Structures are given as C-alpha cells and as structure tokens.
Amino acid sequence: MTRMIILGRGTAVKRDETLYFQALDGAYVSELAERFGPINLLCPVVDHQDPQYGLYSGYSYELDPEKVKVKAIPRVGLRQWRTIWREIGDADIVFGFMPTFQSVAGIMISFLRGIPRIVYLGSEWKKAVITTRIDGGLRVQIRARAYDILEKLCMSLGDLRMVTGPELFNKYCDEKRTFMTVSFRQISEKQLLKREINISDACVRILCVASLIPRKGINYLLTACALLRDQSIHCQLTLVGTGEEHYVSQLQSQIKSLDLSASVKLTGYVGETSSLLEIYRESDIFVLPTLHEGYPRVLDEAMSQSLPIVTTLVGGIPSTLTHGEEALLVAPEDPEALSSAIKLIVHDATIRNHLSMMGFLRASDVFVDNVNAASQIHDLVKASKLVDV
C-alpha cells in the first residue's frame, strides 16, 4: 500500500459531518485511492457557517473517509506551510495540483524532504492571473511574473509532470517526465448521445458551462447574445457554474443593462451527472468564450451529447480541435465573431450537422478509451519505479 498525499486544487464542503467535493476531482481522487490505497487529501474545508460556503454549496460528491482522509489546511500563509510540513512527513509520494499555493508549498516541502513528486498543471499560472484580474495594471503584471516563476520552479521539481492540453505539453516537453493527462470524466460510454440538432428560429438554446470568472469571457458572450437579438435571433442562454459574488454581480448588472434578464438563466454549480446531462441535452449550441485554457473538459462533454460548439483560439483548444470540423473557433474577446459563428450554426444545417457529427466522433474516442486518468497515473508511477505500487 502506497501512502499518497494529494494537494487538492479544490475545496471540501462539510455538511452534517460529511465531506463533499467537486464531482470530477472527487471521483478522480477516489479512483486513485482504489489503486494506491487510502489517500490523505490536503485542501481548505468550509462549512455552512463559512462566508465562502455559497461558492461550494452545490458540491455533491461524497468522499468516503475510509478511502480519502481530508486534512484541512489554511488557504495561504505560514500556517499553511506548517500544516503541510507536518502532514507530509510520512508520505511515500506527493501529488500536487497546480496552479495553487498549497501545491507550491507541498511540492517544495516534499523536495526538501526527499519525497517523490507528481505535479499536475491544468493551465499557465501567468496567463490565468492576467485574464482573471479585470483591473489589470502593473501590479497584476508583477504578480503574473512571480507566479510564472513559481510554476516553472514546481514543474522543474516534478518527478512526473502531468499537463492538460498540447500547449502545456510542448512547453514542458520531456519524454521521461512530462505526459498529457487523460481527461477527467464523469460521463460513461453508455451516456453518449448521437442525435441531429434541429434549431427553432423562435428560440436558440445556448449553453455555457464554466466558472463565472473573468477569464472565461462570459461578458463577451452576453454581448454576442444582445447582438443576435438585434438581428432578430432570439437566444435563451443557460450559464452553468459559480463564481465569486462580486463578479457574478457584475454579470447580472450587464444582463440587466443589455435587457437580457428574460433570456439568461444562471443555474449555479451543477455537480450531479444526470442533471448536467439533461441540461446539455436540452441545448442547441455550446459556447465557451474563454480567454485562457489548457484544454477544457466541457468541450468533450458537449461533443458527447452531439452539440455543435463555438469556442476560442486559446491555449490547447486550436491544437486539439479543428476549425470547421469539431468546432467553430473564433478570436477571444470578440462578441461580433461569437455572434457570427452562432448565427452560422443556426442558419446552416449542413455546417451544424457536420460539427455535431465530427464532435461526437471525437467524444466517442475520448470516452470509450479504457484508460482513465487514475489508471494512467498508476501505470506511470509503476513504470517510473518512484515507489512500490
């Protein structure tokens, strides 16, 4: 049995003495526990009295305490380092999810203590900071540079390095240490849906599943919906996800100012797979107007339900999807380009059906593959002989 410690990128939620986690990460950690033995998960923990509880109240993946033992850690600061130093001492291997401060601490501490390290990088920290901070300015640039240095340092210390998308893989390419991760999955082969999308001119049902943060570009999608309305194309936009209260308030103000209140629905976080699939299946077009990504799993989820996709030319997306085949790819921060691509899908059934078919074929390859992310890690650790498994 291998003693693995994971520095999680998420937050656990405590309700009635039971701990819950975000669905995909929770399932992934539990699957790792099946292969390595009980895991200690170090992450912040909130309960119903915590001011941030609302951000995570929708988390529904129940963690089995026999498989995953959660150790609460502070979000930042010296106490976080002290807690991680204490908890990490008897680990055989440490798995840190970047970009997070707890992973910086865990990766550096495990290096100092001579413990093997796996580093997972989901997106470039520098770009994430720049595209998440809406105020911009010199302070943000300095912070982004500092985070870039921390990212590169932690990646250099990784014995195994898992990255999301071809852009990050090319940046940290090392045939002995760097591997592109298999996508986390919450949709099984049986839940794939091949269908033809028929769109009614009376109401185009657009779906976006994303964290409600500035770097996801939701504000540009709202403007695009207003542009479509002005061209007599009525859109019903569903936004699935949650975010910090102040930014969600900004989006709500924009919705009101664009007179879209009757056309936009904010569902909050939806973690239960069947409920999320129902939302995908009730939609006509999937749009992700992101400003920065590694490779977003929601695109594979949308394709698994045959939805034609409009998304942006950022991160690993254009290296993975081909414009006009699996998706229509447009420049970021361009509501006119978004609206034009949506309009093309609405009016051209040939293009719409081609996108739907090609996307479904890709999703079939992704979700039917027998190798999942947890088994990939297990096989890599075993092959590397970092620890006995």
Secondary structure, DSSP 8 states (H G I E B T S, - for coil): ---EEEE-SS-EEEETTEEEE-HHHHHHHHHHHHHH-SEEEEE-EEETTSTTHHHHTT--EE--TTTEEEEE--SSSHHHHHHHHHHHTT-SEEEEEES-HHHHHHHHHHHHTT--EEEEE-S-HHHHHHHH-SS-SHHHHHHHHHHHHHHHHHHHT-SEEEESSHHHHHHT--TTTEEE--------GGG--------BTTBEEEEEES-SSGGG-HHHHHHHHHHHHHTT--EEEEEE----HHHHHHHHHHHHHTT-TTTEEEEE----HHHHHHHHHT-SEEEE--S--S--HHHHHHHHTT--EEEES-TTHHHHS-BTTTBEEE-TT-HHHHHHHHHHHHH-HHHHHHHHHHHHHHHHHHHH-S--HHHHHHHHHHHHTSS--
